[in-house]
Amino acid sequence: MTHCILIGAPVDSGQKRAGCLMGPAAYRVAGLAQTLVALGHGVEDRGDVSPAPRDPVPHANPAVHHLAETIGWTEALSEAGSDAMANGFPIFMGGDHSLSLGSVAGVARHAVRVGRPLFVLWLDAHTDFHTPETTQSGNLHGTPVAYIAGRLGFDDFPPFPAPVPPANICMFGIRSVDEAEQSALMPEEVEINDMRVLDERGIGAPLREFLARVEAVNGLLHVSLDVDFLDPTIAPAVGTTVPGGTTFREAHLVMELLHESGLVTSLDLVELNPFLDDRGRTARLMVDLVGSLMGRKVFDRPTRSF
């Protein structure tokens, strides 16, 4: 049995389309806690994190917006994540992807504390490898992997504790990358499994290879699951839709393989915008995926009626 700690992160500052702040409530309504309990896990819902108010922070890049608010979320979620890692399996319910600036920082603090290497599995249509200096949109939900990997340009943020070596970061589902991100990623060792790779090799083989590397060094594994990892035909509740995402079956296979590995130690659920959903369809799918991650088998999946 796993002690799951639910942490609400109603973050809406990392992008410009309002609605992600309703994500934590949607996961609760969609039965995330009940799903975990039914699988035999303990659940502790610590409510929603609330950042301390901060004065505005100017930036040389005029496109950057909500910088002070995002820094506040980073600090608050880092603290919440570090504490939760010491007591169980944190599930960060977002909220846009800028929440990972803080959630992974908290996980990294714990990794340093216990002396284990940290690995990150990024399930996303985007690489999120911008810095505040390079982003043209100014949307800081496109920056967390750069922060996690220790890229320069985050002087206004708390120093990331023990940046994750790029070789310990693995991306799946990538299909939309800006030119500046491509240039920055070229010399790095980040493993990028875009949809071309997944079409040619399937999901199972590259994922098993990555998990074998995590297991070989007794690593901690943080999984960050973005709604846009999924194809928008099955998960419409996201403001950053990109056609050609993973199917229902592919996504569940990822989660089942992760469960079988026994390596996952923390989880982000990000970019759910309930305002864009169809009768809670996307929220329920995300909860079902967490169920697969936490032990539900394919033949245990409930029949759905819409």
N, C-alpha and C positions, 0 to 999 in steps of 0.2 A: 504494500500500500504506500502511495506517495502522499505527502502532505502538500497539497496545492494551495498556494497563496495568491488570491486574486487581487490585483492592483489596478484600479481604474485610473486611466490617464486621458482625461478629456481634453486633449491637445488639439487646438484648431489654428495655431499660430504659424505652422510651418508651410502653409499654402493659403490660397485666397478663396477657395470655395467652401463656404460655411457648411457645417453639418457633422464633421468628424467628432466634435465634442459630445455628440449623442451616442457614440460608439459603445462606451462602457455600459450604459443603460440598456442598449440593444442586446448586448451579450447576456446580460442578466435576464432580460425578458425572454430571450431565446433559449434559456435553460442551461447555460454553461455549468453552473454549480451543480444542478440536478444531474446532468450527464456524468460529471466526474464522480459524484456520490454513487450513482448507479453502477459505476465500474469498480467500486470498492475503495475509492480514494477519499482521503480527508480533505475538507475544503475550509479555508479561512478567507473570508472576504474582508479585506482591510479598507474597503471603501475607495473613494477617489482621492488621489493626491492633489494638493493645492499648493502652487508655488507662492513664495513670498513676493509681494509687490516690489518692483525695481524701477529706478529712474530710467528714462530713455537712454539708449546707448547708440551714439552715432557710428556710421561706418562709411569708409571711403567709397564703397560700391553703393551708389544711390538706389539700386534696385532692391537691396536687402530690406526686408520689412519685419516687424515684430521681433527684432533681435533681442531686446531686453527680456521680453516675455519668454522667448525660447531658451535663453540662458537660465531664467528662473525655473522653467520646467526641467532643464538638464540637471540642475543642482538638486531639485526636489526628488526627481526620479532616481538619480544616482544614489541618494541616501536611502530611499525606499527599497531599491533593488539590492543594495549591499546588505541591508538588514534582513530582507526576505531570503536571500541566498543562504544566510547562516541558519535559517530555520525551516527551509523547505524548498519547494519548486515554484518559483514565481511565474505567474502568467500576467503579463502587462496587457490590459485591455484598452486599446486606443480607439480614437486618437490618430492623428496623422503620423507619418513615419519619422518626423523630427523627434518623437518621443524616444527613439532608439539612441539618440545622443546621450540621454540620461540612463536608460535601462541598461544598455551595454556597459556604460561606465561603471554602474553599480555592480554588475556581474564581474567586470574586470577587477574591481577592488577586492571582491571576494576571492577571485582566482589568485591574486597576489598573496592574499592572507593565508590561503591553504597551500600555496606553492605548486599549483597545477597550471599547465598551459591552457589558454582559452582559444577555442575555435568558434567561428561564426558561420552559420548557414543562412544565406540571404535568398529568400524565395520571393522574387520580385520581377516585374517587367523592366525595371530600371536599375542601373548600377549605383545610383546615389553617391557618386564619387566627386561631386562638386565641393568647393569650399565657398565660404561667404565671398571671397574675392573673385571667383570664377563664374558664379551663378549669374545667368542673364535674367532669369525670371525673378530672382530674389527670394524664391521659395526654399526655406531651409530644410524642408523634408527631403530635399535632394542632396543633402550633405553628410548624413551620418556615417557612411562607410569610410569617407575620407577622414573624419574625426577619429573613428575607431582605429584606422590604420596609421594614425600619427602624421597625416599630411599637415604641412604648414598652412597658416591662414586662419587659425582659430584662436587668435590671441585674446579675444574677448571672453572666451569660454574657459571653464576650469580646465587645467591640464588633464588630459586623458591619462588615467592610471595604467601604466605599462601597455602602450599601444600594441594592438594585435598584429603580429607579423602578417604581411599580405598573403603569404603562402598558407596561412591558417584560415583564410577567408574563402568561402566557396559560394558561388552564385548559381542559381537555377532559374530558368524561365526568362532570361534577359532578351528583350526585343526592342528596346528604345534607349539609345545612348547618344548624348550630345557629343559634338566634336571635341570640346575641351575635356570631357571625361575620357573619351577614347585616347587622346594624347597622353593624359595622365596615367591611364591604366597600362599603356603599352610596355613601359619598363618594369612594371610591378609583376609579382608572382601570384596575384589573385586568380583563382581558378574560376573561369567564366564559362558556364554551360548555358549558352544561348539556345534559342529554340531550334536552330540548325543542328546543334550537337544533339539535342534531345530527340529530334526527328530521326537522325542517323543512328544513334546509339541506344535510344531509349533512356528512360530515367533510371532504371535499376542499376546498371553497370557503373556509371560515374558516381552515383550516390554511395554505392557500396565501397568504391575505391576511397572516397573521401572519409567515410566512416571508419575504414580500416586504419587510416592515418591518425584519426582522433584516438582510437582505441590503443594504438601502438604506444602512445606516450601518456596514456591515462589522462586525456584532456577533458576539460569541461566543454560542453557544446551548447551554445546559445542559438536558437532558431528564431528568425525574424520572418514572419509570414504576412506578406502584403496581399490585400484582396486582389490587386491587379496581377498577381502571379497566376490567377485563374482567368480563364477566358470570360470576357464580359457577357457572353450569352448565358452563362450559368451564375455569374456573380456581377450583377449590374450596379451594385451599390458602392461605386468608387468614382472619384472625380478625375482619375487619370487612366481611363480605359485605353488599352492597346489591343487590337485584334490578334488572334493567334495564340492565346494563352493556353495553359494546361487544362486538360479535360477533368471532369469529375473523377474518372477512374485513375488518371495519372496522379492527381493530387492525393487521393486516398492511398495510392501505392507508396508515395513519398512518406506519408504519415505512418503507414504500417511498417515500412522498413526502418524508420526512425525508432518506433516503439521496440521492434525486435532487437535493435542494436543496444538498447538500454543506456545510451550515451547522453541523451538530451537532459540538460540541467536547468534550462530556463527558456521562456517563450514570449515573443511579442506577437500580438494580433493587431494589425495596423491598417489604416486607411478606410475602414468601414464608415460609409456615410449613409446612415439610415434614411435620410431625406430622399436619397436616390434609389432606395430599395423597392422591391415589389413584394408587398405583404410579408416582409421579414425574410424573404427567400435567401438573401446573401448571408444574413446573420445566422440563420439556421445551418447553412452549408458550412460556415466557418466553425460553428460549434460541433457539427458532425466531424469535421477534420480533426479538431482537438480530441474528440472521442477516439478516433483511429490512432492518434498519437499516443493516447493514454491506455490503449489496450483493446478497443472494440474491434472485433474481427469482421470480415466482410459478410459473413453469414448472420451476424448479429444486427445488421443495419436495419433500422425500422422502415416500414413503408410510409411514404409521405403522400399526403393528399393536399393539393393546392386548390 
